[in-house]
């Protein structure tokens, strides 16, 4: 009876369990309710994972952020909220710098990544898969190693600095306050370059996937309706790729804001980002409550910025 | 605006999609490019639209050479096969797209009028995905027509619609074309659609235009086996041209006579073998054929010389003689004497009879052709016309056509 029940359910003209009227027959009813539970079973592994490794630590962190005490005496929950205000006062500059670097890197990623994603989606032909693999190829080595490699590339005696020097580019960038002392390492420019490089694939892949879904006959329709190629891009291609732009910027901006490796390896103490400060509080100062409060602040600020951005971008309007 | 294609061709690598082609599409006409998929009809259309650059040749619109003009500079608009509506814009903005690109400031009135024309006034603020297939189709049409193009190109515009809606849209398109008076160039693989709507049809096959003309002319007098089979159904019979008759008397326009295996020698002979042995009849009639043809004029098939597609056909030329299934009358062999004089006639045996509602479809085995199809109107049917019955098939010489026997007799059949 139970094995037959789903069959009777699926062969009934009612399109789905949601629209189906309540069935008085017991067997069929069982079949429906079992099918109704399936989505929840499918959610279970991810749900458990999130609960154990995200929600639980989050609560632990939250409680830590309102504790006081010291490592020797132990920490107790005292509902001490001053960590938050202290963190903002002491590390305000770090927050601003982090978001500034992350935003710059995100913008650079978009500028570099969009043409590449466009090329892969519409012009690469049979090279498409090869180019996509090349985009992902850096992931075959670790984040740390790649950033260390940039340290060598940008080193003072390296070819990049030499070339930029001879072209007097460094003079220009130092006027903008991006570099100083005729070097690239230990400058904001180096950190932004590192962030841009490391997060570029996260921009390209969503852009590519949204561009690739655009029916090329839409381009033809636009051109047929008197749109110049540039207008076609502005009025058709770009609006339709907005979901990819939004996803790409989020995937780049969020992790870039919290990153500390690039600032650590390519920057100086003047380029420290909030990630470096949190790391120092946790691992060097061992002031866990302040570190936890800083983490929470970072999360909250990102959340606010992202929700404002999403509302502005109005992604729900799009296809 | 008259479109003149001269020597236009398109190659993709080694593949020639369109062989050098000359075509003149008169102003204000509803012109159909008809053919199976891959015949080059869509490529031809895209070259007119500017979406494909011709390998050679030129396209004139009126007196202007538009061959090298990019699509956005051509006074030509297209209704795409999948409509290609902009999914991020609502119906009104889709329709207004072309006007806005040309810098028209106030588009509202025109958009409203155009949406009225296609009966979608209430849908202006909907997104394309909220519309049914037929509604999307009409938005695509409005989006193209609002620009008042000199020529409207339609690329299989009704292909995605179900049969009933397609019929309705065929009439609708025809109505709109008459109303706006723009030249329509319509690409389709549906011969019925082309015949219903177009004033003039170019049948394309393997990158070439096989035949060009009004639908009735293409249907009644096909010049190639592809056209004969692709437009409706044809019975094609292998035959050989006979020398001209001396002292022609029988038919008024009996231009050409051909002989074929088993052309009915005489009414009485056919009836005799038929009633005798049903199974042996075919062989008997076959052996008697040569003699029969040699004798009197009625044995051979006749057709007007204008309906022979072979240039300068003389005695001995191999041809394929064709006749449409609905032109053939069936008479039971017992009444073979009632067959009007002067008709072309063949004897055969019914192998299959199927009831199609408005008509009966018979398959008849004859020595000349193993399977001839006959459609008979479903009125006053002779009850004796059942499988196995011996019959005389007869039709007017003026309904007969002849094609070059060097072609594939089955071309265009599988395409349906």
Interface residues (C-beta under 8 A of the other chain):
Chain A: X215 X217 X218 X220 X221 X222 X223 X224 X225 X226 X227 X228 X231 X235 X236 X239 X240 X317 X318 X319
Chain B: X49 X50 X51 X70 X71 X72 X73 X76 X77 X78 X80 X81 X82 X84 X85 X86 X87 X88 X97 X98 X101 X102 X129 X143 X144 X147
